[in-house]
Amino acid sequence: MILWRYEVSQALDSWADKIERFVNQVTSSPAFPAISTLVLFAIACWAISYFSRK
């Protein structure tokens, strides 16, 4: 049981490292925050107009 937990922990650690490397590559570009802000703004505008309908 303890060995199984250790193996799962090691697998999660390796996945976390891979995800962290990918996110660091994507977010290192200055365009990423600008594009993500515009996308979030568009979603917020759509949600406000959709939920304010009567």
FILUMNU-303578 format. One record per residue: residue number from 1; residue in one letter; x, y, z of N, C-alpha, C, CB in turn. Coordinates in steps of 0.02 Angstrom, whole numbers. Glycine has a CB too. Layout:
BEGIN
n, res, n.xx, n.yy, n.zz, ca.xx, ca.yy, ca.zz, c.xx, c.yy, c.zz, cb.xx, cb.yy, cb.zz
NUM, A, X, Y, Z, X, Y, Z, X, Y, Z, X, Y, Z
...
# end
This chain:
BEGIN
n, res, n.xx, n.yy, n.zz, ca.xx, ca.yy, ca.zz, c.xx, c.yy, c.zz, cb.xx, cb.yy, cb.zz
1, M, 41, -60, 0, 0, 0, 0, 44, 63, 0, -47, 0, 61
2, I, 96, 63, 41, 140, 121, 44, 178, 129, -22, 189, 115, 104
3, L, 199, 73, -51, 234, 75, -115, 189, 104, -169, 259, 5, -135
4, W, 126, 84, -170, 78, 110, -219, 70, 186, -212, 10, 75, -211
5, R, 65, 210, -150, 59, 282, -139, 121, 319, -163, 47, 296, -65
6, Y, 179, 289, -152, 242, 319, -175, 244, 323, -251, 302, 278, -149
7, E, 222, 270, -285, 221, 270, -358, 172, 322, -385, 202, 201, -384
8, V, 114, 329, -354, 66, 379, -376, 93, 449, -364, -1, 370, -338
9, S, 126, 458, -307, 157, 522, -292, 210, 540, -343, 186, 522, -221
10, Q, 251, 492, -362, 303, 504, -412, 272, 521, -480, 349, 444, -418
11, A, 219, 487, -499, 185, 501, -563, 156, 571, -563, 130, 448, -576
12, L, 124, 590, -508, 96, 658, -504, 150, 711, -506, 55, 665, -440
13, D, 206, 698, -474, 262, 745, -476, 289, 754, -547, 318, 722, -429
14, S, 295, 700, -583, 321, 705, -651, 272, 741, -696, 336, 635, -680
15, W, 206, 729, -688, 156, 765, -727, 157, 839, -710, 85, 736, -714
16, A, 165, 855, -647, 168, 925, -626, 228, 960, -657, 170, 930, -549
17, D, 284, 926, -660, 344, 955, -691, 332, 968, -765, 404, 909, -682
18, K, 301, 921, -800, 287, 929, -871, 239, 987, -883, 259, 864, -901
19, I, 187, 991, -842, 139, 1045, -849, 171, 1112, -834, 79, 1034, -803
20, E, 213, 1114, -784, 247, 1177, -766, 292, 1200, -823, 287, 1169, -702
21, R, 330, 1154, -854, 373, 1173, -910, 331, 1200, -968, 414, 1113, -933
22, F, 274, 1167, -984, 232, 1190, -1039, 203, 1259, -1024, 175, 1140, -1051
23, V, 178, 1270, -964, 149, 1334, -946, 202, 1389, -947, 116, 1331, -876
24, N, 262, 1374, -925, 316, 1424, -928, 333, 1443, -999, 378, 1397, -893
25, Q, 332, 1396, -1046, 345, 1411, -1116, 290, 1456, -1145, 351, 1347, -1157
26, V, 227, 1441, -1128, 171, 1478, -1156, 167, 1548, -1126, 106, 1440, -1144
27, T, 176, 1553, -1062, 167, 1617, -1029, 228, 1662, -1033, 149, 1607, -957
28, S, 283, 1638, -1060, 342, 1681, -1065, 332, 1734, -1119, 404, 1640, -1080
29, S, 287, 1722, -1166, 274, 1770, -1219, 230, 1827, -1192, 239, 1735, -1279
30, P, 244, 1890, -1210, 202, 1945, -1186, 133, 1947, -1218, 238, 2011, -1198
31, A, 125, 1909, -1272, 59, 1908, -1305, 8, 1867, -1266, 66, 1879, -1376
32, F, 31, 1820, -1227, -16, 1776, -1190, -60, 1815, -1142, 23, 1724, -1152
33, P, -34, 1858, -1099, -79, 1895, -1054, -128, 1941, -1093, -39, 1936, -1005
34, A, -105, 1970, -1147, -148, 2014, -1186, -205, 1975, -1218, -108, 2051, -1240
35, I, -189, 1919, -1248, -241, 1878, -1280, -289, 1849, -1229, -209, 1822, -1321
36, S, -263, 1825, -1174, -307, 1796, -1123, -353, 1849, -1092, -265, 1762, -1068
37, T, -328, 1910, -1084, -370, 1964, -1058, -426, 1980, -1107, -328, 2026, -1045
38, L, -410, 1982, -1171, -462, 1996, -1221, -514, 1940, -1224, -430, 2005, -1290
39, V, -492, 1879, -1219, -539, 1822, -1219, -584, 1825, -1158, -501, 1755, -1222
40, L, -555, 1837, -1100, -596, 1841, -1039, -645, 1899, -1042, -551, 1848, -977
41, F, -624, 1956, -1071, -668, 2013, -1079, -726, 1996, -1126, -629, 2074, -1106
42, A, -712, 1962, -1181, -765, 1942, -1228, -815, 1895, -1195, -735, 1910, -1291
43, I, -789, 1847, -1156, -834, 1800, -1121, -876, 1837, -1070, -793, 1745, -1086
44, A, -847, 1885, -1034, -885, 1924, -985, -939, 1965, -1018, -837, 1969, -944
45, C, -923, 1997, -1075, -974, 2036, -1110, -1031, 1992, -1134, -942, 2073, -1170
46, W, -1014, 1933, -1161, -1066, 1887, -1184, -1109, 1865, -1125, -1034, 1826, -1219
47, A, -1078, 1849, -1069, -1116, 1825, -1011, -1162, 1879, -984, -1068, 1801, -956
48, I, -1138, 1941, -982, -1180, 1995, -957, -1240, 2005, -1003, -1139, 2061, -952
49, S, -1229, 2004, -1068, -1285, 2014, -1114, -1332, 1954, -1113, -1258, 2026, -1185
50, Y, -1305, 1894, -1106, -1347, 1834, -1105, -1391, 1831, -1042, -1304, 1771, -1110
51, F, -1362, 1845, -984, -1399, 1839, -922, -1441, 1901, -905, -1351, 1826, -866
52, S, -1433, 1955, -942, -1474, 2014, -929, -1536, 2015, -973, -1433, 2078, -939
53, R, -1545, 1966, -1016, -1606, 1962, -1057, -1665, 1946, -1012, -1598, 1908, -1113
54, K, -1722, 1970, -1034, -1784, 1954, -995, -1830, 1911, -1037, -1820, 2017, -973
# end
